[in-house]
Amino acid sequence: MKTLGQRIKFAADKIGGLDALANAAGVKRATMYNYAKGSTEPKVSALVEIAKHTGVSVEWLAIGDGDVLRKTEVVVKDASLRDIRRYVWNIAETYWEQLPRRTKPDAFADKFLEMFDYLLTREDLKDDAVSEVIQFDAEQQKRASGQGET
């Protein structure tokens, strides 16, 4: 992706779009849309918040170089092992049920791990967060496969 706006849109898609990203990063909705259009350049502090909430690396987001995903260890503050196991089950079962049937196992596994890593970085690790992430990604997969078209 050549432009900062394209990278911001990509990052936003990981958590439900520009509105969700604006809310998570503490940026006004209109400002986030201006960042994505390229009409306003974000401050470094805004880039850090965007990266923090989407799991992308600040370097990639800012200049387009380096690894897209952050390479840091995930730290879970308030989740028990029981909670984590429940999230794993919810993601696996729910996501699998919502995906197009022709989804390849490798693609499922990659997306599953991406969602799980993202969920563990969220401060509000609740069941509705799991459902939101699963639903959003499943809808993206359906649209990409042509099944979401009416």
CNS distance restraints for C-alpha pairs under 8 A (distance, minus, plus):
assign (resid   1 and name CA) (resid   6 and name CA) 6.07 0.50 0.50
assign (resid   1 and name CA) (resid   7 and name CA) 6.21 0.50 0.50
assign (resid   1 and name CA) (resid  64 and name CA) 6.92 0.50 0.50
assign (resid   2 and name CA) (resid   6 and name CA) 7.04 0.50 0.50
assign (resid   2 and name CA) (resid   7 and name CA) 7.83 0.50 0.50
assign (resid   2 and name CA) (resid  64 and name CA) 6.92 0.50 0.50
assign (resid   3 and name CA) (resid   7 and name CA) 6.49 0.50 0.50
assign (resid   3 and name CA) (resid  38 and name CA) 7.87 0.50 0.50
assign (resid   3 and name CA) (resid  64 and name CA) 7.77 0.50 0.50
assign (resid   4 and name CA) (resid   8 and name CA) 6.13 0.50 0.50
assign (resid   4 and name CA) (resid  35 and name CA) 7.87 0.50 0.50
assign (resid   4 and name CA) (resid  36 and name CA) 7.38 0.50 0.50
assign (resid   4 and name CA) (resid  38 and name CA) 7.08 0.50 0.50
assign (resid   4 and name CA) (resid  61 and name CA) 6.73 0.50 0.50
assign (resid   4 and name CA) (resid  62 and name CA) 6.52 0.50 0.50
assign (resid   4 and name CA) (resid  63 and name CA) 7.17 0.50 0.50
assign (resid   4 and name CA) (resid  64 and name CA) 7.51 0.50 0.50
assign (resid   5 and name CA) (resid   9 and name CA) 6.21 0.50 0.50
assign (resid   5 and name CA) (resid  35 and name CA) 5.81 0.50 0.50
assign (resid   5 and name CA) (resid  36 and name CA) 3.91 0.50 0.50
assign (resid   5 and name CA) (resid  37 and name CA) 5.60 0.50 0.50
assign (resid   5 and name CA) (resid  38 and name CA) 5.19 0.50 0.50
assign (resid   6 and name CA) (resid  10 and name CA) 6.19 0.50 0.50
assign (resid   6 and name CA) (resid  36 and name CA) 6.47 0.50 0.50
assign (resid   7 and name CA) (resid  11 and name CA) 6.15 0.50 0.50
assign (resid   7 and name CA) (resid  61 and name CA) 5.91 0.50 0.50
assign (resid   7 and name CA) (resid  64 and name CA) 7.62 0.50 0.50
assign (resid   8 and name CA) (resid  12 and name CA) 6.01 0.50 0.50
assign (resid   8 and name CA) (resid  35 and name CA) 7.37 0.50 0.50
assign (resid   8 and name CA) (resid  36 and name CA) 5.77 0.50 0.50
assign (resid   8 and name CA) (resid  50 and name CA) 7.82 0.50 0.50
assign (resid   8 and name CA) (resid  61 and name CA) 6.97 0.50 0.50
assign (resid   9 and name CA) (resid  13 and name CA) 6.17 0.50 0.50
assign (resid   9 and name CA) (resid  17 and name CA) 7.32 0.50 0.50
assign (resid   9 and name CA) (resid  18 and name CA) 6.85 0.50 0.50
assign (resid   9 and name CA) (resid  36 and name CA) 5.88 0.50 0.50
assign (resid  10 and name CA) (resid  14 and name CA) 6.84 0.50 0.50
assign (resid  11 and name CA) (resid  15 and name CA) 7.41 0.50 0.50
assign (resid  11 and name CA) (resid  50 and name CA) 7.57 0.50 0.50
assign (resid  11 and name CA) (resid  51 and name CA) 7.62 0.50 0.50
assign (resid  11 and name CA) (resid  54 and name CA) 5.73 0.50 0.50
assign (resid  11 and name CA) (resid  55 and name CA) 7.93 0.50 0.50
assign (resid  11 and name CA) (resid  56 and name CA) 6.78 0.50 0.50
assign (resid  12 and name CA) (resid  16 and name CA) 6.33 0.50 0.50
assign (resid  12 and name CA) (resid  17 and name CA) 4.60 0.50 0.50
assign (resid  12 and name CA) (resid  18 and name CA) 5.21 0.50 0.50
assign (resid  12 and name CA) (resid  20 and name CA) 7.34 0.50 0.50
assign (resid  12 and name CA) (resid  21 and name CA) 5.48 0.50 0.50
assign (resid  12 and name CA) (resid  54 and name CA) 6.94 0.50 0.50
assign (resid  13 and name CA) (resid  17 and name CA) 4.59 0.50 0.50
assign (resid  13 and name CA) (resid  18 and name CA) 7.27 0.50 0.50
assign (resid  14 and name CA) (resid  54 and name CA) 6.22 0.50 0.50
assign (resid  14 and name CA) (resid 137 and name CA) 7.92 0.50 0.50
assign (resid  15 and name CA) (resid  20 and name CA) 6.55 0.50 0.50
assign (resid  15 and name CA) (resid  21 and name CA) 6.70 0.50 0.50
assign (resid  15 and name CA) (resid  54 and name CA) 6.38 0.50 0.50
assign (resid  15 and name CA) (resid 133 and name CA) 6.70 0.50 0.50
assign (resid  15 and name CA) (resid 136 and name CA) 7.91 0.50 0.50
assign (resid  16 and name CA) (resid  20 and name CA) 5.61 0.50 0.50
assign (resid  16 and name CA) (resid  21 and name CA) 7.33 0.50 0.50
assign (resid  16 and name CA) (resid 132 and name CA) 8.00 0.50 0.50
assign (resid  16 and name CA) (resid 133 and name CA) 7.26 0.50 0.50
assign (resid  16 and name CA) (resid 136 and name CA) 6.10 0.50 0.50
assign (resid  17 and name CA) (resid  21 and name CA) 6.25 0.50 0.50
assign (resid  18 and name CA) (resid  22 and name CA) 5.98 0.50 0.50
assign (resid  18 and name CA) (resid  29 and name CA) 7.50 0.50 0.50
assign (resid  18 and name CA) (resid  32 and name CA) 6.57 0.50 0.50
assign (resid  18 and name CA) (resid  33 and name CA) 6.77 0.50 0.50
assign (resid  19 and name CA) (resid  23 and name CA) 6.28 0.50 0.50
assign (resid  19 and name CA) (resid  29 and name CA) 5.97 0.50 0.50
assign (resid  19 and name CA) (resid  32 and name CA) 7.80 0.50 0.50
assign (resid  20 and name CA) (resid  24 and name CA) 6.12 0.50 0.50
assign (resid  21 and name CA) (resid  25 and name CA) 5.88 0.50 0.50
assign (resid  21 and name CA) (resid  32 and name CA) 7.81 0.50 0.50
assign (resid  21 and name CA) (resid  50 and name CA) 7.01 0.50 0.50
assign (resid  21 and name CA) (resid  53 and name CA) 7.53 0.50 0.50
assign (resid  21 and name CA) (resid  54 and name CA) 7.95 0.50 0.50
assign (resid  22 and name CA) (resid  26 and name CA) 5.86 0.50 0.50
assign (resid  22 and name CA) (resid  27 and name CA) 4.81 0.50 0.50
assign (resid  22 and name CA) (resid  28 and name CA) 5.98 0.50 0.50
assign (resid  22 and name CA) (resid  29 and name CA) 5.37 0.50 0.50
assign (resid  22 and name CA) (resid  32 and name CA) 5.74 0.50 0.50
assign (resid  23 and name CA) (resid  27 and name CA) 6.39 0.50 0.50
assign (resid  23 and name CA) (resid  28 and name CA) 7.43 0.50 0.50
assign (resid  23 and name CA) (resid  29 and name CA) 7.41 0.50 0.50
assign (resid  24 and name CA) (resid  50 and name CA) 8.00 0.50 0.50
assign (resid  24 and name CA) (resid  53 and name CA) 6.57 0.50 0.50
assign (resid  25 and name CA) (resid  46 and name CA) 7.15 0.50 0.50
assign (resid  25 and name CA) (resid  49 and name CA) 5.17 0.50 0.50
assign (resid  25 and name CA) (resid  50 and name CA) 5.73 0.50 0.50
assign (resid  25 and name CA) (resid  53 and name CA) 6.78 0.50 0.50
assign (resid  27 and name CA) (resid  31 and name CA) 6.60 0.50 0.50
assign (resid  27 and name CA) (resid  32 and name CA) 6.47 0.50 0.50
assign (resid  27 and name CA) (resid  46 and name CA) 7.62 0.50 0.50
assign (resid  28 and name CA) (resid  32 and name CA) 6.35 0.50 0.50
assign (resid  29 and name CA) (resid  33 and name CA) 6.37 0.50 0.50
assign (resid  30 and name CA) (resid  34 and name CA) 6.21 0.50 0.50
assign (resid  31 and name CA) (resid  35 and name CA) 6.24 0.50 0.50
assign (resid  31 and name CA) (resid  40 and name CA) 7.54 0.50 0.50
assign (resid  32 and name CA) (resid  36 and name CA) 6.29 0.50 0.50
assign (resid  33 and name CA) (resid  37 and name CA) 6.15 0.50 0.50
assign (resid  34 and name CA) (resid  38 and name CA) 6.02 0.50 0.50
assign (resid  34 and name CA) (resid  39 and name CA) 5.23 0.50 0.50
assign (resid  34 and name CA) (resid  40 and name CA) 5.31 0.50 0.50
assign (resid  35 and name CA) (resid  39 and name CA) 6.27 0.50 0.50
assign (resid  35 and name CA) (resid  40 and name CA) 5.08 0.50 0.50
assign (resid  35 and name CA) (resid  41 and name CA) 5.82 0.50 0.50
assign (resid  35 and name CA) (resid  42 and name CA) 6.31 0.50 0.50
assign (resid  42 and name CA) (resid  46 and name CA) 5.85 0.50 0.50
assign (resid  42 and name CA) (resid  47 and name CA) 6.49 0.50 0.50
assign (resid  43 and name CA) (resid  47 and name CA) 6.50 0.50 0.50
assign (resid  44 and name CA) (resid  48 and name CA) 6.20 0.50 0.50
assign (resid  45 and name CA) (resid  49 and name CA) 6.35 0.50 0.50
assign (resid  46 and name CA) (resid  50 and name CA) 6.15 0.50 0.50
assign (resid  47 and name CA) (resid  51 and name CA) 6.08 0.50 0.50
assign (resid  47 and name CA) (resid  58 and name CA) 6.68 0.50 0.50
assign (resid  47 and name CA) (resid  61 and name CA) 7.23 0.50 0.50
assign (resid  47 and name CA) (resid  62 and name CA) 7.00 0.50 0.50
assign (resid  48 and name CA) (resid  52 and name CA) 5.96 0.50 0.50
assign (resid  48 and name CA) (resid  58 and name CA) 6.10 0.50 0.50
assign (resid  49 and name CA) (resid  53 and name CA) 6.17 0.50 0.50
assign (resid  50 and name CA) (resid  54 and name CA) 6.15 0.50 0.50
assign (resid  51 and name CA) (resid  55 and name CA) 5.65 0.50 0.50
assign (resid  51 and name CA) (resid  56 and name CA) 4.97 0.50 0.50
assign (resid  51 and name CA) (resid  57 and name CA) 5.83 0.50 0.50
assign (resid  51 and name CA) (resid  58 and name CA) 5.54 0.50 0.50
assign (resid  51 and name CA) (resid  61 and name CA) 7.10 0.50 0.50
assign (resid  52 and name CA) (resid  56 and name CA) 7.22 0.50 0.50
assign (resid  53 and name CA) (resid 121 and name CA) 7.51 0.50 0.50
assign (resid  53 and name CA) (resid 122 and name CA) 7.17 0.50 0.50
assign (resid  54 and name CA) (resid 118 and name CA) 7.06 0.50 0.50
assign (resid  55 and name CA) (resid  69 and name CA) 5.89 0.50 0.50
assign (resid  55 and name CA) (resid  70 and name CA) 5.68 0.50 0.50
assign (resid  55 and name CA) (resid 118 and name CA) 6.34 0.50 0.50
assign (resid  55 and name CA) (resid 121 and name CA) 7.78 0.50 0.50
assign (resid  56 and name CA) (resid  60 and name CA) 7.22 0.50 0.50
assign (resid  56 and name CA) (resid  61 and name CA) 6.91 0.50 0.50
assign (resid  56 and name CA) (resid  68 and name CA) 5.40 0.50 0.50
assign (resid  56 and name CA) (resid  69 and name CA) 4.24 0.50 0.50
assign (resid  56 and name CA) (resid  70 and name CA) 5.07 0.50 0.50
assign (resid  57 and name CA) (resid  61 and name CA) 6.20 0.50 0.50
assign (resid  57 and name CA) (resid  66 and name CA) 7.96 0.50 0.50
assign (resid  57 and name CA) (resid  67 and name CA) 6.77 0.50 0.50
assign (resid  57 and name CA) (resid  68 and name CA) 5.72 0.50 0.50
assign (resid  57 and name CA) (resid  69 and name CA) 5.33 0.50 0.50
assign (resid  57 and name CA) (resid  70 and name CA) 4.43 0.50 0.50
assign (resid  57 and name CA) (resid  71 and name CA) 7.70 0.50 0.50
assign (resid  58 and name CA) (resid  62 and name CA) 5.94 0.50 0.50
assign (resid  58 and name CA) (resid  70 and name CA) 7.92 0.50 0.50
assign (resid  59 and name CA) (resid  63 and name CA) 6.01 0.50 0.50
assign (resid  59 and name CA) (resid  64 and name CA) 6.90 0.50 0.50
assign (resid  59 and name CA) (resid  65 and name CA) 6.32 0.50 0.50
assign (resid  59 and name CA) (resid  66 and name CA) 6.44 0.50 0.50
assign (resid  60 and name CA) (resid  64 and name CA) 4.27 0.50 0.50
assign (resid  60 and name CA) (resid  65 and name CA) 4.75 0.50 0.50
assign (resid  60 and name CA) (resid  66 and name CA) 5.38 0.50 0.50
assign (resid  60 and name CA) (resid  67 and name CA) 6.25 0.50 0.50
assign (resid  60 and name CA) (resid  68 and name CA) 5.53 0.50 0.50
assign (resid  61 and name CA) (resid  65 and name CA) 7.98 0.50 0.50
assign (resid  61 and name CA) (resid  68 and name CA) 7.56 0.50 0.50
assign (resid  74 and name CA) (resid 117 and name CA) 7.15 0.50 0.50
assign (resid  74 and name CA) (resid 120 and name CA) 6.70 0.50 0.50
assign (resid  74 and name CA) (resid 121 and name CA) 6.54 0.50 0.50
assign (resid  75 and name CA) (resid 120 and name CA) 7.29 0.50 0.50
assign (resid  75 and name CA) (resid 121 and name CA) 7.19 0.50 0.50
assign (resid  76 and name CA) (resid 120 and name CA) 6.11 0.50 0.50
assign (resid  76 and name CA) (resid 121 and name CA) 7.24 0.50 0.50
assign (resid  79 and name CA) (resid  83 and name CA) 5.69 0.50 0.50
assign (resid  79 and name CA) (resid  84 and name CA) 6.52 0.50 0.50
assign (resid  79 and name CA) (resid 125 and name CA) 7.50 0.50 0.50
assign (resid  80 and name CA) (resid  84 and name CA) 6.33 0.50 0.50
assign (resid  81 and name CA) (resid  85 and name CA) 6.17 0.50 0.50
assign (resid  82 and name CA) (resid  86 and name CA) 6.23 0.50 0.50
assign (resid  83 and name CA) (resid  87 and name CA) 6.24 0.50 0.50
assign (resid  84 and name CA) (resid  88 and name CA) 6.19 0.50 0.50
assign (resid  85 and name CA) (resid  89 and name CA) 6.23 0.50 0.50
assign (resid  86 and name CA) (resid  90 and name CA) 6.07 0.50 0.50
assign (resid  87 and name CA) (resid  91 and name CA) 6.02 0.50 0.50
assign (resid  87 and name CA) (resid 116 and name CA) 7.87 0.50 0.50
assign (resid  87 and name CA) (resid 127 and name CA) 7.55 0.50 0.50
assign (resid  87 and name CA) (resid 130 and name CA) 6.97 0.50 0.50
assign (resid  88 and name CA) (resid  92 and name CA) 6.10 0.50 0.50
assign (resid  88 and name CA) (resid 116 and name CA) 7.19 0.50 0.50
assign (resid  89 and name CA) (resid  93 and name CA) 5.91 0.50 0.50
assign (resid  90 and name CA) (resid  94 and name CA) 5.67 0.50 0.50
assign (resid  90 and name CA) (resid  95 and name CA) 7.76 0.50 0.50
assign (resid  90 and name CA) (resid 130 and name CA) 7.47 0.50 0.50
assign (resid  91 and name CA) (resid  95 and name CA) 5.45 0.50 0.50
assign (resid  91 and name CA) (resid  96 and name CA) 7.92 0.50 0.50
assign (resid  91 and name CA) (resid 112 and name CA) 6.99 0.50 0.50
assign (resid  91 and name CA) (resid 116 and name CA) 7.64 0.50 0.50
assign (resid  91 and name CA) (resid 130 and name CA) 6.96 0.50 0.50
assign (resid  91 and name CA) (resid 131 and name CA) 7.94 0.50 0.50
assign (resid  91 and name CA) (resid 134 and name CA) 6.54 0.50 0.50
assign (resid  92 and name CA) (resid  96 and name CA) 5.90 0.50 0.50
assign (resid  92 and name CA) (resid 112 and name CA) 7.01 0.50 0.50
assign (resid  93 and name CA) (resid  97 and name CA) 6.31 0.50 0.50
assign (resid  94 and name CA) (resid  98 and name CA) 6.42 0.50 0.50
assign (resid  94 and name CA) (resid 134 and name CA) 7.22 0.50 0.50
assign (resid  95 and name CA) (resid  99 and name CA) 6.25 0.50 0.50
assign (resid  95 and name CA) (resid 134 and name CA) 5.71 0.50 0.50
assign (resid  95 and name CA) (resid 135 and name CA) 7.52 0.50 0.50
assign (resid  95 and name CA) (resid 138 and name CA) 6.48 0.50 0.50
assign (resid  96 and name CA) (resid 108 and name CA) 7.84 0.50 0.50
assign (resid  98 and name CA) (resid 135 and name CA) 7.82 0.50 0.50
assign (resid  98 and name CA) (resid 138 and name CA) 5.81 0.50 0.50
assign (resid  99 and name CA) (resid 103 and name CA) 6.87 0.50 0.50
assign (resid  99 and name CA) (resid 138 and name CA) 5.59 0.50 0.50
assign (resid  99 and name CA) (resid 141 and name CA) 6.70 0.50 0.50
assign (resid  99 and name CA) (resid 142 and name CA) 6.65 0.50 0.50
assign (resid 100 and name CA) (resid 141 and name CA) 7.25 0.50 0.50
assign (resid 100 and name CA) (resid 142 and name CA) 6.08 0.50 0.50
assign (resid 100 and name CA) (resid 145 and name CA) 7.31 0.50 0.50
assign (resid 100 and name CA) (resid 147 and name CA) 7.33 0.50 0.50
assign (resid 103 and name CA) (resid 107 and name CA) 6.72 0.50 0.50
assign (resid 103 and name CA) (resid 108 and name CA) 6.68 0.50 0.50
assign (resid 104 and name CA) (resid 108 and name CA) 6.28 0.50 0.50
assign (resid 105 and name CA) (resid 109 and name CA) 6.06 0.50 0.50
assign (resid 106 and name CA) (resid 110 and name CA) 6.13 0.50 0.50
assign (resid 107 and name CA) (resid 111 and name CA) 6.17 0.50 0.50
assign (resid 108 and name CA) (resid 112 and name CA) 5.91 0.50 0.50
assign (resid 109 and name CA) (resid 113 and name CA) 6.15 0.50 0.50
assign (resid 110 and name CA) (resid 114 and name CA) 6.15 0.50 0.50
assign (resid 111 and name CA) (resid 115 and name CA) 6.11 0.50 0.50
assign (resid 112 and name CA) (resid 116 and name CA) 6.10 0.50 0.50
assign (resid 113 and name CA) (resid 117 and name CA) 5.97 0.50 0.50
assign (resid 114 and name CA) (resid 118 and name CA) 6.15 0.50 0.50
assign (resid 115 and name CA) (resid 119 and name CA) 6.06 0.50 0.50
assign (resid 115 and name CA) (resid 133 and name CA) 6.95 0.50 0.50
assign (resid 115 and name CA) (resid 134 and name CA) 7.56 0.50 0.50
assign (resid 116 and name CA) (resid 120 and name CA) 6.29 0.50 0.50
assign (resid 117 and name CA) (resid 121 and name CA) 6.60 0.50 0.50
assign (resid 118 and name CA) (resid 122 and name CA) 6.74 0.50 0.50
assign (resid 119 and name CA) (resid 125 and name CA) 6.68 0.50 0.50
assign (resid 119 and name CA) (resid 129 and name CA) 7.46 0.50 0.50
assign (resid 119 and name CA) (resid 130 and name CA) 6.92 0.50 0.50
assign (resid 120 and name CA) (resid 125 and name CA) 7.00 0.50 0.50
assign (resid 124 and name CA) (resid 129 and name CA) 7.31 0.50 0.50
assign (resid 125 and name CA) (resid 129 and name CA) 6.43 0.50 0.50
assign (resid 125 and name CA) (resid 130 and name CA) 7.80 0.50 0.50
assign (resid 126 and name CA) (resid 130 and name CA) 6.75 0.50 0.50
assign (resid 127 and name CA) (resid 131 and name CA) 6.41 0.50 0.50
assign (resid 128 and name CA) (resid 132 and name CA) 6.08 0.50 0.50
assign (resid 129 and name CA) (resid 133 and name CA) 6.27 0.50 0.50
assign (resid 130 and name CA) (resid 134 and name CA) 6.16 0.50 0.50
assign (resid 131 and name CA) (resid 135 and name CA) 5.91 0.50 0.50
assign (resid 132 and name CA) (resid 136 and name CA) 6.09 0.50 0.50
assign (resid 133 and name CA) (resid 137 and name CA) 6.20 0.50 0.50
assign (resid 134 and name CA) (resid 138 and name CA) 5.99 0.50 0.50
assign (resid 135 and name CA) (resid 139 and name CA) 6.14 0.50 0.50
assign (resid 136 and name CA) (resid 140 and name CA) 6.35 0.50 0.50
assign (resid 137 and name CA) (resid 141 and name CA) 6.22 0.50 0.50
assign (resid 138 and name CA) (resid 142 and name CA) 6.22 0.50 0.50
assign (resid 139 and name CA) (resid 143 and name CA) 6.19 0.50 0.50
assign (resid 139 and name CA) (resid 148 and name CA) 6.98 0.50 0.50
assign (resid 140 and name CA) (resid 144 and name CA) 6.10 0.50 0.50
assign (resid 141 and name CA) (resid 145 and name CA) 6.19 0.50 0.50
assign (resid 142 and name CA) (resid 146 and name CA) 6.11 0.50 0.50
assign (resid 142 and name CA) (resid 147 and name CA) 4.98 0.50 0.50
assign (resid 142 and name CA) (resid 148 and name CA) 4.88 0.50 0.50
assign (resid 143 and name CA) (resid 147 and name CA) 5.87 0.50 0.50
assign (resid 143 and name CA) (resid 148 and name CA) 4.43 0.50 0.50
assign (resid 143 and name CA) (resid 149 and name CA) 6.43 0.50 0.50
assign (resid 144 and name CA) (resid 148 and name CA) 7.83 0.50 0.50
